[in-house]
Amino acid sequence: MRILVIEDDADTAAYIRKGLKEQGHVVDHAQDGKEGLFMALEQSYDVTIVDRMLPGLDGLSIIQTLRTSGNNTPVLILSALGEVDDRVQGLRAGGDDYLVKPFAFSELLARLEALVRRADTEAAETSLRVDDLQLDLLTRVVKRAGQVIELQPREFRLLEYLMRHAGQVVTRTMLLENVWDYHFDPQTNVIDVHVSRLRRKIDKEFGQPLLHTIRGAGYTLRASE
Amino acid sequence: MRPSKLLRSSNFRLALIYMALFGASVLLLLGFIYWSTVSYMGRQTDAIIEAEIAGLAERYRLRGLVGLTNLIAERLSRKPAGSSIYLLADRGFRPLVGNLDRWPAVPETPDGWVIFRLEEEAVDNGQVRRARARTFQLRGGFNLLVGRDMQELEAIQQLIVRTLIWGLAIMTILALAGGSMMTRSMMRRIETISATSREIMTGDLSRRIPTKGTGDDFDRLTGNLNSMLDRIETLMENVRRVSDNIAHDLRTPLARLRNRLELLRMQKAGSEQLRETVEQAVSEADGLLSTFNALLRIARIESGSGRAGFTDVNLASMMRDVVDLYEPLAEEKRQHLRMRLTGDLRACGDRDLLFQAIANVIDNAIKYTPTGGTIEVSTDTNSNGGRITVADSGPGIPVQAREKVFERFFRLDASRTTPGSGLGLSLVAAVAKLHDIKVLLKDNRPGLRVILVFTTTASSELSGSWRHKK
C-alpha cells in the first residue's frame, strides 16, 4: 500500500513509518497541514492518516478540502482528544475512521487494511466465500462444505464482518464498533466469548480451522495455508 | 414566592419575633399610661370630693342648715352644671336639697364612699352611668352626699383602651406588611445566590452571582462568594490540568513502550520464549493503558462537558443489546441471565456512555455471581421516568461499603483476587451524575440489586428516533 502520513509529532510519525515499512508499505510523511494537503492532492495514495491537530491547517479542514475536490482516498483520523463528539465531528467532515492516541500499532494496521479493502469492494455482493465457508447475504444461509450452519442473528453479523475482512486482522474494538455499533470499553473480553462461540459452530466439526486468534491484536478469518 | 416558603424563611421569622417583642413593649407602655392616668384621675376626683365635703361641713358648722342649703343651691345653679352631685337628706335619708332624687340604696364602705347608678339618666347611649360619691353625717343627723358623675372618667378610660387596641392592630399590620416586604426582597437576593450555586453544583463553574452595585453587606457577601468561586475554578482547572497531564504524560510513553514491544514481536527472529515474554509485556502495558484511559474518561465525564452531545436514547433496545453482548459470558459460567422489559424507557443522554454504564453493572454482576447463579435484568417505567434493575445472586455488598464502591480504585477485600481495575463503578457513578440518574444499591437477599433511577424522560423533548451512524 502507498500511505500518506500527515503528522506533526516526530515521534509518532517515526513510529508509524517504521511499523508500516516493516509491513512492506510505502510511506510518505508530511510535517504540517499545508504540505500534507499538497501531497495528498498531487499524488495518489491508497490511504491517508491525518492528525487532527496540525500546524498550518488542521486535519478536518484537510479532509474537507480533499472531499470537495473530489478526492475520495480513505482517511483515518488520529486524535488525542477522543470524546464522542470529536469522533462524530471527524466522521462528519468526511473521515472514514477515527483512532484515539495513544493507539496500538496493530489497531492502526488493522483499521488501515479494513479501510483500503472497503474502498476496493464497494460493489454490492450477494454472497461471501472463504475456502469452503459460504455466506449468502440474501437468504442469510451459512454453509460449510455444503453443510448448513445455524447461526443467531448476531453471530451472522459477526461472521459477515469477519468474512468481509477475510485475510485481515480484525481487532476487538473494530468488532464492537461495527458489529455491535457501540464505542465503549468492555471490562471483560466479552468479544472473545462471542468469537469462540462462532468458532465452535464454523470450525469444530470441520478439519481445517478458518477463524484464527492473532495474539495481542485480534482475529482473522482466512483459508488454511 | 409561595407563602409557605415565606413562613419558613428565617428572615421572616426574625421579623415576626421582632414584631412580637415590639408589640409587647408597646402594650406594656400603653398599659402603664392607662393605669397611671386612670388612677391619677381617680385620686384627683376623690381629692376634690373630699375638699368639697370639708367645705360644706365647715359651712354647716358656721352657718347652720340654711347656710349649707344655700351654698348647695348656689353650686347647683352654676353653669355649666358639670358633673357634680350634691344631696342633703334628713335623718330618715329623705332628700332635702340636691340634684339626686333619693339617697342611693347601696351599702357604703367604712370610710363613707359609695358607687351607685344614676337612675334618672340610666339610659344614655345604652350605657349605664355611674357615680362615685362620699357620704358624710352632719351633726344633727343630717346626711350629706357629694359625688361626681363618672361618665367622663370612664369615657377617658375607654378612649385609652380603644387607642391601645387600634394602635396595636395597626402596628401588627404594618409590622407584618413591612416584615414580609423586607423578607421578600432579602429572599429574592438569597434566592439569586442559591440559584447560582445550584447551577454551579451541576457543573457550570463559570457562573457568578450578580451584584447590585450598592456596596451593601449583601454585595460584599456576593463579592466574597464570587472571588471564592474564581479561586475554586482556578484550583479545579489546575487539578484537571495536572491530572490530565499526568495521565497524558504517562499514557504517551507507555503507549510508545507498548508499540516498541509490538514491533519487536512482529520481527520474525527470536525464540518462542522471547515471543511469549514480549506477548506478556504487551498485555501488561495494555492493562495499564486501559486503566489510564478509564481514569481520563471518568475525569472528562465528571467535568460535565459532555452534555452537548446528548440525544434521545431508547434504553429498552439498548438493554437488549447489552444482554445480547453479555449473554454468552453468563452462559459460560452457567448463569441464568434473564431479561424482563416493560414499557418504553427512554432517556436523554450519551448513547455510548449509557451503554458503558449498563454494561459495567452487568459485567460486575456476571463477574461476582458464582457459577450457576441467576442475574435478572429488568426495566420499568412510571409517570416521571423509569428504572433499570440488575439483580444478581452473588455475595452482595455490605451496607457499610455501599458508598465506597463508587470511589476510584476501591475494591472489596473479597474481590481483590478477581481481575478488574476498581474503576468500573466509578465510571457508572460519573455517567449517572452526568445524566441525573440515581444509583441505588440494595440487598437482593442473597445478592446485590443495582437500581438506576431515571427521573426525566427525553421522549417529549426530542422526537423521532436517533440512530448512531458510522
HADDOCK unambig.tbl for C-alpha pairs under 7 A between the chains (distance, minus, plus):
assign (segid A and resid 19 and name CA) (segid B and resid 263 and name CA) 6.61 0.50 0.50
assign (segid A and resid 85 and name CA) (segid B and resid 309 and name CA) 6.24 0.50 0.50
assign (segid A and resid 102 and name CA) (segid B and resid 252 and name CA) 5.97 0.50 0.50
assign (segid A and resid 102 and name CA) (segid B and resid 255 and name CA) 5.63 0.50 0.50
assign (segid A and resid 103 and name CA) (segid B and resid 255 and name CA) 6.77 0.50 0.50
assign (segid A and resid 104 and name CA) (segid B and resid 259 and name CA) 6.19 0.50 0.50
assign (segid A and resid 105 and name CA) (segid B and resid 259 and name CA) 6.08 0.50 0.50
assign (segid A and resid 182 and name CA) (segid B and resid 352 and name CA) 5.91 0.50 0.50
assign (segid A and resid 183 and name CA) (segid B and resid 352 and name CA) 5.73 0.50 0.50
assign (segid A and resid 184 and name CA) (segid B and resid 352 and name CA) 6.19 0.50 0.50
assign (segid A and resid 184 and name CA) (segid B and resid 356 and name CA) 5.76 0.50 0.50
assign (segid A and resid 187 and name CA) (segid B and resid 360 and name CA) 6.98 0.50 0.50
assign (segid A and resid 190 and name CA) (segid B and resid 326 and name CA) 6.53 0.50 0.50
assign (segid A and resid 190 and name CA) (segid B and resid 329 and name CA) 6.41 0.50 0.50
assign (segid A and resid 193 and name CA) (segid B and resid 328 and name CA) 6.28 0.50 0.50
assign (segid A and resid 193 and name CA) (segid B and resid 329 and name CA) 6.20 0.50 0.50
assign (segid A and resid 194 and name CA) (segid B and resid 328 and name CA) 6.52 0.50 0.50
assign (segid A and resid 216 and name CA) (segid B and resid 279 and name CA) 6.78 0.50 0.50
assign (segid A and resid 216 and name CA) (segid B and resid 283 and name CA) 6.92 0.50 0.50
